[in-house]
C-alpha cells in the first residue's frame, strides 16, 4: 500500500539575503521592524537587503549592515 508523505511537518523557508563570511559561515539577514537589521544562521523568515544598504565584514568575520556611501 502506498502512503502519502506528511508534508505538514515541513516548514516553509523564505530565502532572503544571505552572505558567507571569510570563515565560510553563511548568515541570513533578518529585520523585525524594517529599521533594525541583524544576521543570523537561521534562514527562516530572512529578508532582502534594501537597495540603500550594503554589508561589511568586521575583523572577526561578523557581518554588519551600513548605509551605502
N, C-alpha and C positions, 0 to 999 in steps of 0.2 A: 504494500500500500504506500502511495506517495504522500508525504506530509508537506504541507506548505510551511516555509520558514516563518518564524515570528519576527517580523520587521519592527514591531512596536518597541523592541529593546534598543534599537539603533537610534542614536542621537543625530540630529541634523547639525552639520558643521558648516557654518557660513564662513568661507575663507575671505578674510580681508587682507590687509597689508601684512606681509611678513618679510623679515630680513634675517640673514645669517651673519653672525658677527665673526670676527677674526679667529675665534676659538672653535668655530664650527657648530655653534649652537643656534638654532632657529628660534626667533621670537616673533610674536604676533602683536599687532597694535590694538589697544583697547581704549575706549573712551566712554565713561559712564554718563557724561553730560554734554559732550561736544566741545568742551573747553579744556578739560584736563585729559592728557594723553599719557599712557604708560605701556610698556612692553611686558608681555607675559609669555611663558612657554605653552599656555593653553590656547589652542586655536579656536575654541568655541566663542562665538559672538565677537570675533575680531572685526575691526572697522577698516575702511580705506583711509589712506593718508590724504588729507586735504591738500589741494594744489599749492596753497601758500606756505606749507610747512615742508621741512626736509629732516632727514635723520642724520645723526652724527654718532660716532662711536668714541667713547672715552678710553683712557689708557688701560683700564681694567677689562675692556670688552663690553661694558654696559652701553646699551643703545639709548639715545635720547632724541627728543623731537625739538626742533627750534624753527623760528621763522626764517624764511629764505631772505638772503641779503639783497 
